[in-house]
C-alpha cells in the first residue's frame, strides 16, 4: 500500500504501474531528480494536487 510519506521515486520503483497515474495528475516524476527525496505529500502540494485523490488512484492500480 502506498502512503503519502513514501518518496515518489520509491513508489515508481516499487510500482511502475503507477506511472500513468502520476502523468494523469500532471506529475512528470519519472526521471525527476527531486523524486528521489521528495515525499508524495510534498510533491502533490507543490503541484496543487489533491494528495488524498492521488493516493486513492495510486493504490487502486495495485489491486
N, C-alpha and C positions, 0 to 999 in steps of 0.2 A: 504494500500500500504506500502510495506517495503522500508525503506531508509537506507543509509549507516551510519547514525548517531545512529540508533537503536542498542541496545545491542543484542548480539547473543542469550542470554537467553530469552530476551523479544520476539524475533522473534519466537523461538522454542516454547515458552509457548503459544503465541497467535495463532501461525500457525504450529501445529505439523506436518502437511503435508509437511513442508519444510525439514524435517529431511533427507529424501533421497537425496535431492539436496546438502545439506552440505556434506553428505557422498560421493557423486559422485565427489565433488571437493576436496576430501581428508581432509575435516574438520570434525574431530570426536568431535563435540561440545557438544553432549548430555552427561551430567554428568561432563563436564569440569568445574573446579572451576573458571577459568578466564572468562568464558562465561557470568557470571552474571554482570560483569562491563566492558567487552570489546566491543567496538563498532564494527560493522560489517566491516567497512572500515579498521580499525586497524588489526583485526583478519585476514582478507583477505591478507593484506600486509605482515604480519608476515609469512604467509604460501605461499607467492608468487602466490596468486590467483588474477586474473583479477576481481576487485570488480564490474565493470560495467556488465560483463558477469554473474557473480554470482547474482547480483541484478535482471538482466533480467530473469534468470531462477527461482529465488525465487518468483518473482512476477507472473511469468507465471503459477505457481501451484495454485495461489489464484483465478485465473479466470476460 
